[in-house]
Amino acid sequence: EGAKRRYGAPKGAVMERLDQELEVIRDKSFATYFLIVGDIVGHAKARGILVGPGRGSAAGSLVAYVLDITDLDPLKYGLIFERFLNPGRVEPPDIDIDFPDNRRDEVVEYIRTTFGAENVAQIVTFARMNARAAVRDVGRAMGLPYGEMDRLAKMIPGGPQSTLAKGLETAEVQAAIREREDYGRLFTVAQALESMARHPSKHAAGVVIAPPAADGGAGGLRAHVPLLRLPGQTAEENVYVTQFDMDGIKHLGLLKIDILGLRTLTVLEETRQLVKRTRDRDIAYHAVPLDDAETYRMFAEGRTDGIFQFESSGMRDALRKLKPDHLEDLIALNALYRPGPMEQIDTYIRRRRGLEPPVYDVPELEPLLKSTYGIIVYQEQVIQIVHKLAGYTMTKADDFRRSMGKKKAEIIAQEKANFITGAVKHKITKDKAERIFDFL
C-alpha cells in the first residue's frame, strides 16, 4: 500500500528492492520495530506535529520510505540499505526520528499511553565528573569557601580532553599544593573520583518499550530492567528511566527508539505559523521546490545565518567559492565539510566549476564517482567501490566501511590485504589497487 502511495504502480527496481529489504527484515524479526516506528510517526503527523524527513543511515531503507517513516527516496539518491541494516548485524537498526523540541513530550506520552506506562520508559544517562567538577565537589565536601575551590578548579585546563593528571603537571597547581597541605589532599581525592558517574539524568532521545505481560506471567519493563524515578518526580507522575544505559539496553535486546527534540524544527514550525497568520499562506514542506533560483542565490552569497550545517564562517566561504545551483552541490559540500574530507573541498570546487578535469585511477571508478567529479565524498561510494572493484558482497563492503571508520592500524592492514587480493582478481594491477585503497 505504501509503495502504491509513493510510486503509483510500483514495479521493476522498486519491487526488487522492497523484496530484498523485507527478506532481511523478516529474517531478523525486525518487522515489529518498523511497524511501531511507522505508527508513532503516523500519529505525530496526524496531530500536526512536524516530523523530520529522516537522516542517518535509515534514509537508505525503501521500507522506511514507503511506510512514511522517512521522506527521502533512497533509489533517487543512490542510498544503500546495507548501510542501515547489514544482514551481519545482530542488534536492531537505529531509526532516529526528529520532532520539534517543544512537542517531543507529546510523542513520548503517546508511546506511553499506547503501549502502557508499565512497558515504556526513557533511558538513563550518567553525568560524569570531569576534572573541574571533581575539584569543586571535593572542595565543597571539605568545607572550602566557594571562591577558593572555584579558583582551584579553574587552574585545571578546560576542554573535553582535560584531565586532572594534565592539571597536576601545571606550575600553578603544583604551587597551590606546596602552599597548603589540604589542597594536595583535595587533588588526590578528586583524581580518585574523576570520570565516575555523578548523577543520573534522562537521555536526550532514547525511549525503550518492553513486551507486555502475558496472562498471569511476568512482563513489562520490571521483568527485564531495574527502573528509577528521577529526583523531583512524584509517585503520581509514574515516569521512570531505566537504570541501565543505552549500551546495557541493547545487550538486553529490548526495543529502543530514538525520539529526538530538535530546536531547528521548532523554529521552522513557528515560522510556518507566522507566515500563515501574517500572509494567510500555508506552506507545505513537501511542496517546497528543490530548484528555486533565489534560494540558491542566497547560498551562493553565503547568506546562511541560522541554517543548520551551513552557518559557520568556513562553510560560508566554501559556499561563496562553489556558487551552488542545485541540491547535489549542497549535499556534497555538507558531506565534505568534516575533518578529513575537508582537504578535498577546493579540488571539488575547481572540478565542479570546470577549472580542472576529474581524475579516475581506473575506468571502473568513473560511474561510481562521476557525480562528485572523481572525489570520494560519501560512505555509499566507499561501499560501491569495494563491491565493484574488489568483489566484496554488499554486507562485507559495509563491514569494510565501518572498519575504516575505526582507524585501527591492524584492522586497516588486514583489510588492505583483502582489498588488494580482490582487486587483482578483478584485473586491477597491484599498484593501482594500493593507490585506490589509500584513496579510500
N, C-alpha and C positions, 0 to 999 in steps of 0.2 A: 504493500500500500504506500509506504513511504517513497519507494523508488518511482512509483507512478506519479506521485505528487511532485517529485523533484525533476523527473525526466520525461513525463508524458508516457510514452510506451517504451519502457526500458528494454534494451536488447544488447547483443554484442558484448563490448567491453564492460558495460555496467553490470550485466548479469554474471559475467565471468568473474569479475572482481567480488561481487556480493557472495557468490558461491564459495569462492576461495576464503573470504573472511569468515563466513558463517561456519565453514568446516572447522577452522581453528577455534572459533568461539565456542562451538558445541563440544569439541574435543577437550577444551579446558574447563568446561562447565561455567563459563562466564556470561551466559545469556541473561541470567537474572540481574547481573550487575548493569548491563546495558539497559535493560528494561526499567530498572529502578531509577537510573540516572535520567532516562528519557521521560519518565513520569514526573520527576522533580522539575526538569527544565520546562516541560509542557505546562505544569501547574503555574510556574512563575510567569510564563508568557501570558497565560490566560488571566492572571491577576494584574497584568500591566507592569510587571517587574522586568526591567531591561536585563537581558542575558548577553554576555559577551559572545562573539561569533565563534569562539574556540581558538585555542592556541596550544603550543607544545605539540607533542607527537600525536595527540588524539585527533588532530586535524587530518592525519593520514588515514583515518578509518572511514570507508564509504558507509558502513553500517551506522556509525555515529551521525553521518551527514543525512542519511535517509530517515533516521529516527528524530531528526531536528535537534539533536544534541549540539551539533556544530553547524555553521552556516558557510563552510568553505568546501567547495567541490574538490576533493583530492585528485580526481582524474584531470581536471583542468590545470591544476598547478603541479602535477607530477609528484604528489606526496605518496610516501611508501607505507603500507600497512605494517610491514615487519618492524619498522622503527617504533611503532606504537605497541604492537603486540607480537613479540618474537615467539614463535612456537616453542623455542627452547626455554622460555621463561616459565617459572612456576607461579610466582605471585600475580595477582590481578593487575591489569594495566592501570595507569593513573589518568583519569579524565579531570582536569582542573576546570571548574566552572566558575565564571566571574559574574558577580551581581553588584549593583550599586552598594557602597558600604553602609548607606542608611536604610537598606532593606534586606540585608543579609539575614538578620534575626527572624524575619518573616519566613524565609525559606527554611531555616533550621527548625522553626516552630511547626511548619507543615510536615517536615520529616518526622518530628516527634509525635505529632497527632496521628499521622498516617500509620506509622509502624509501632506506636506505643511507647510511652515515656520510659518504660522499663527495658526497652530494647535499643534505645538510642542515647548516645552521649557524645559530647565533644571530647577531643583528645588532649591530654595534658602536655604541657611543655615545661621545662625547668629552666628558670633563670639561674645562671651560674655566676659564682663570684669571680669577677675579673680582678686584676691586680689592685686597682684603686679601691674597688668596693670592699675587698677583703681588708685593706688597711683601715677604711672608715668603720667597718663593722667591729673589728677587733678594738680599735680605739674607743668606740662607744662602750664596749663591754668592759674596758679597762678604766672607764670613767674620765677619759681625757676631754678637755673642752673641745667644742665643735671646731673652732678656728684652728686649733692646734693639729687635730687629726686631718682636717682638710688640707692644711699646709703640707703635712707628711704625704698624703695621698697624691698631691699634685707634683711631688718630686718624682713620681714614677712616670716615665714617658708614656704618653697616651697612644691610642690606636688599637686596632684589633689584634695586632701581633705583640702587644705589650705584655710583659711578664714581670713578676717580682724579681726573678733571677737577673733580668736585664737591669731593673731598677737598682738592685743592690750593688751593681757594678759602678753606678754613677758616684762621682765625688761628693755630691750634695747629700745623698742618702748615707754614705759612709761617715761623713762629718756629723750628721744627726745622730747616728748610732754611737759614735765616740762621745758625743755631748751628753747623752743620757742613757743609762742602762735600760730603763723601761722601754725606750724606743727600739732597742735591739730585740727585746722580748716581743714587742708588738710585731716587728717584721718577721720574726721566727714563726710566731703563731699564724700570722697572715699567710705565710708561704705554705703552711700545712693545710690551710683551708682553701687556697686558690683553686679555682675550677670546680669546686664542689657545688652541688645543687643548693641554691639559696632558698628559693620558694617556688611553689608550683603556680602555673597560670594556664589559661586556655590557649591552645594552639590557634593560630590565626585562621586556619582553614579546616583542619581535619574533623570530620564527623564519622562516627562508627555506628554501624547497625548490626545487631546480633539476631540470630534466628529466634523467633518467639518460642515460648514453652509449649511443648506438645501436651496433649491432655494428660494431666496428672504427673507429667515429667518435669525435670529441671530445664530451664531455658532462660531466655533473656540475657542481658549483659552479665548479671551476677553469677551466672553459671560459667562464665568464661574469663572474667577480668575483675579485679577489685576496683571499686569506684570511690570517688572523693567529691565531697561538696566543698567548693572553694570558699575561702573566708568571705564573709559579707552576704552569703546567701542564706535564706531561712529554710526551714524544713518544708514550708508550704511551696516554695519555688520548685522543688523537686528537679533541679537542674544539676547534673553531675558531669564530672570529667573522669576519664579512665585514669587509673594510677600508672598504667604502662604507657610509655611514649609511642610515637609513630612507628619506630622500628619494632618494638615489642608487639604492637597490634598486628603488624604484617606477619610476624612469626606465628601468631595465634591463628592466622587465616581468617580473621574477621573482615567483614566488608567495610572498607574505608572509602569515603568520598570527600574530595576537597572542594569545599564551598568557600570561595574567596569573596571578600568585600573590597571592591576597588573604588577609590575616590574618583578616578577618571570617569567611570560610568555614571557616578552621581552627578558630576559636572555636566556630562553630555545630556543626561535626562533633564536636569534643571534648565539647561539651555533650550532644549526642545520645548519644555513647558512655557518658558519665557517667550519664545517665538510664537507659540500658539496663542498666548494671551495678548501679545502686543501687535502681532501681524495677522492674526487669525489664519495661520498656516500650520498645518500639522505635518511635520517631517517624518517620513517613513524611512528608517535607517537602511533597510534592504533596497530601497529605490534610489538611494543616492548614487549618481553616476560615477564610475571609476575613471572617466576620461575628461573631467571638467578642466578646461584650459586655465581658468582663473585660479583654481586651487593649485595646479602645478606651478603657475607663475609665482604664487606665494612661497612655495617650497624652494623654487629656483633662486628667489631673492633672500632666502634664509629667514623668512618671517614666520618662525615656527615656535615662538614662545608658548609654553603651555601645551604643546603637542607631545604626547608620551613618546619617548625614544628619539625624538628629533629636536630637542630643545637645547642641548649642550652647545657651547661655543664651537667646539671641534666639529660636531655634526653639521652645524650651520655653515661653517667654512666649506665642508665637503659638498653640501647641497649647492652652494653658490658656484663651485667649480664644475659639478656634474650637470647642473641645469636639467633636472629630471622632467620628463614629459609623459611618462606612462608608469603604471603601478609597479611593473617589474623593476624599474630603477630604484624605487623606494624600498622594495623588498630586499634587493641586493645590497643596497647601502646599509640598511638596518642590520643585515647579517654580517657584513664586513666590519662594521664599527664595533669590534670586540678585540680584546687583547689577542695577539696572534695574527688574525686575518687583516688587521688594520694596515699593515705594511703593504697590502695589495690595493689599497683604495686608490692611490694615484695612478697605478697601472690600469685599474679598471676604468677610471675616468678617461684616461687617454685613449684606450681602446674603444670605449663606448662612443666617444666623440670623433672617432676615425682618425686620430692623430698617430696611431701606431697599429699594426695589424695584430690580430690574435695569433697565438703560437700554440701548436699542439705537438707534443712529443711523438705521438703515433697517431695515424689517421683515425684509429678506433675511438680516440678521445673527443674528436670533433662533435659527433652527435650528442655526446653527454655534456659538453662544456660550451656548446655554441651560444646558448642563451646568456652566458656570462663571459663571453669573449676569451675563452681559454683559461679562465681562472676558476679554481675550486672555491665556491662560495658556500655551498650548502652541504649538510651532512648526507642528504639524499644522494648527492653526486658522488660522495665517497662510497656509499653502498653500491651504486650502479657501476662505478669504475672497477671495484674488486670483483663484482659479479660478472661483468662483461669481459674484463681483461685477464682475470686470473681464475675464472671458473668457480668462484665461491657460490654456494647456494645463497638465496636471499637471507636466510636465517644466519648462516655463517658470516655473511657480509655485514649484517647488523652487529654481530658479536665483534667483528673486526673494528667497526666504527667505535663501539663502546670501549674496546681495549686501547685504541688510540687516545681516547679522552683521558684515560687513567695515567698516561705518560710514565709508565713504569718501564725502565730500561730493558729488563729481562723479557717482559711480555712483547715489547716492540721488536726485540731481536728475533724472538720466535716467529712473530707474525711476518717479519721481513723475509725470513727463510721460506715460509709457506707461500707468501705472495709471489716471490721470485720463481719458485718451482712451478706454481700455477701459471704465471705469465709466460714462462719459457715454453710450457706445453701448448700455449695459445699462440705460438710463433712470434713472440716478442723477445728481442735479444736481451741478454742478462744486463748489459749496460743500461739499456732503456728502462728495463724493469726496475733497476735500482734507482734511477732518476725519478721515475713515477712514484715509487714508494716514498722517497724523500720529499717529493712534492706533496704527497698526501699528508 
